[in-house]
């Protein structure tokens, strides 16, 4: 079995940790060492629990590793072109949604570029473009929703939950001889 070269060392470590595979590795191990240990682990029976990779069986894990990494859909050149489109769209949004100061001639050209880049929602700039374009007063009949992989969505949800946990509370107690006085701000 050959693991596809698009899976990075970090991706493999995340996969091992998330699936709780019984593989001992150190951060000094290189990608080849981790691949070898992963292949050795796959020769033994393993139990796979529910995960956000949508891998249910050992065969599904093997297919996942043989196939190209779903997070790495773009080559460097393609990602650079997507980033350039994002810069143009953000420029349009920062200029009060005015086409005059952009490369675009019509709103339809802008919508076409947005329809193209929204499929790469794992890129933060694409998510920002979608958020800014949804606030565009010139385009009210259309909503741009980026396509986000389950792995990235899980990370975004975790970050959102961390931000929610910082809730400021204030409690003031003032006691007199007759009765206590308590003010709570939740």
C-alpha positions in Angstrom: 0.0 0.0 0.0 1.3 3.5 -0.9 0.0 6.6 0.9 -0.7 9.4 -1.5 2.0 12.1 -1.4 -0.6 14.9 -0.9 -1.0 13.8 2.8 1.4 15.9 4.8 3.1 14.8 8.0 0.7 17.1 10.0 -2.3 15.6 8.2 -1.2 12.1 9.1 -0.5 13.0 12.7 -4.0 14.6 13.0 -5.6 11.5 11.4 -3.7 9.2 13.9 -4.7 11.3 16.9 -8.3 11.8 15.8 -8.9 8.1 15.1 -7.0 7.1 18.3 -4.8 4.7 16.4 -2.3 2.8 18.5 0.8 4.3 16.9 3.7 5.7 18.9 5.5 8.5 17.1 7.7 11.4 18.0 7.7 14.9 16.4 11.2 14.1 15.3 9.9 11.4 13.0 9.7 12.5 9.4 6.8 11.9 7.0 8.2 8.6 5.8 8.6 7.2 9.3 5.0 8.1 10.2 3.8 6.5 6.9 5.7 3.3 7.7 4.2 3.1 11.2 0.7 3.8 9.8 1.0 1.0 7.2 2.3 -1.4 9.9 -0.7 -0.4 12.1 -3.1 -1.1 9.2 -1.9 -4.7 9.0 -3.5 -5.3 12.4 -7.2 -5.2 13.1 -8.4 -1.7 14.2 -11.6 -0.3 15.7 -12.7 3.0 14.1 -15.2 5.2 15.9 -17.3 7.9 14.5 -15.2 10.8 13.2 -15.4 13.9 11.0 -13.4 12.3 8.2 -16.4 10.1 7.5 -14.2 7.0 7.7 -16.2 4.0 9.0 -14.1 0.9 8.3 -10.5 -0.1 7.9 -11.0 -0.3 4.1 -12.4 3.2 4.2 -9.2 4.4 6.0 -7.1 2.7 3.4 -9.0 4.3 0.5 -8.7 7.7 2.3 -4.9 7.3 2.5 -4.5 6.0 -1.1 -6.6 8.8 -2.6 -5.5 12.5 -2.9 -5.9 14.5 0.3 -9.3 16.2 0.0 -8.0 19.3 1.8 -5.3 19.8 -0.8 -7.4 20.2 -3.9 -5.5 23.2 -5.3 -2.0 23.4 -6.6 0.1 26.4 -5.6 -0.6 28.2 -8.9 -4.3 27.6 -8.6 -4.4 28.8 -5.0 -2.5 31.9 -6.0 -5.1 32.7 -8.6 -7.9 32.1 -6.1 -6.2 34.4 -3.7 -5.8 37.1 -6.4 -9.6 36.9 -7.1 -10.2 37.2 -3.4 -8.1 40.4 -3.3 -10.1 41.9 -6.1 -13.4 41.0 -4.5 -12.2 42.4 -1.1 -11.1 45.6 -2.9 -14.6 45.9 -4.4 -16.2 45.5 -0.9 -13.8 48.0 0.8 -14.7 50.6 -1.9 -18.3 50.6 -0.8 -19.3 48.0 -3.3 -18.5 50.3 -6.2 -17.4 48.6 -9.5 -15.7 51.8 -10.7 -12.5 51.1 -8.7 -12.2 47.5 -9.6 -11.3 45.3 -12.5 -14.9 44.2 -12.9 -17.1 45.7 -15.6 -20.4 44.2 -14.4 -21.9 42.6 -11.3 -22.3 39.3 -13.3 -18.5 39.1 -13.7 -18.1 39.5 -10.0 -20.8 36.9 -9.2 -19.1 34.5 -11.6 -15.8 34.9 -9.7 -17.6 34.4 -6.4 -19.3 31.3 -7.7 -15.9 30.0 -8.7 -14.0 30.7 -5.4 -16.8 29.8 -2.9 -16.0 26.1 -3.6 -12.7 26.6 -1.8 -14.2 27.6 1.6 -11.3 26.1 3.5 -9.2 29.2 2.6 -9.9 32.0 5.1 -9.9 34.7 2.4 -12.7 32.9 0.6 -14.8 32.8 3.7 -14.1 36.5 4.2 -15.1 37.3 0.6 -18.4 35.4 1.1 -19.1 37.2 4.3 -18.4 40.6 2.7 -20.4 39.9 -0.4 -23.4 38.8 1.5 -23.5 42.3 2.9 -23.5 43.8 -0.7 -26.6 46.0 -1.2 -26.3 45.6 -5.0 -26.8 41.8 -4.7 -29.8 41.1 -2.6 -31.2 38.1 -4.4 -28.2 35.8 -4.0 -26.3 34.4 -1.0 -22.8 33.2 -1.2 -22.1 30.2 1.1 -18.6 28.8 1.1 -18.1 25.0 0.9 -16.1 24.0 4.0 -14.7 20.6 4.7 -15.7 18.8 7.9 -12.2 19.1 9.3 -12.1 22.9 8.9 -15.7 23.3 10.1 -14.7 21.4 13.3 -11.8 23.8 13.9 -14.0 26.8 13.3 -16.6 25.5 15.7 -14.0 24.9 18.4 -12.7 28.5 17.9 -16.2 29.8 18.2 -16.8 27.8 21.4 -13.6 29.1 22.9 -14.7 32.7 22.2 -18.1 32.0 23.8 -16.6 30.7 27.1 -15.3 34.2 28.0 -18.5 35.5 29.5 -18.0 38.5 31.8 -20.1 38.3 34.9 -20.4 40.9 37.7 -21.9 40.3 41.1 -22.2 43.1 43.7 -23.1 42.3 47.3 -24.0 44.9 49.7 -25.2 43.8 53.1 -26.8 46.0 55.8 -27.9 45.0 59.2 -31.5 44.5 58.1 -31.2 42.8 54.7 -28.6 41.8 52.1 -28.7 43.5 48.7 -27.3 41.6 45.7 -27.1 42.7 42.1 -26.2 40.1 39.4 -25.2 40.9 35.8 -25.1 37.7 33.7 
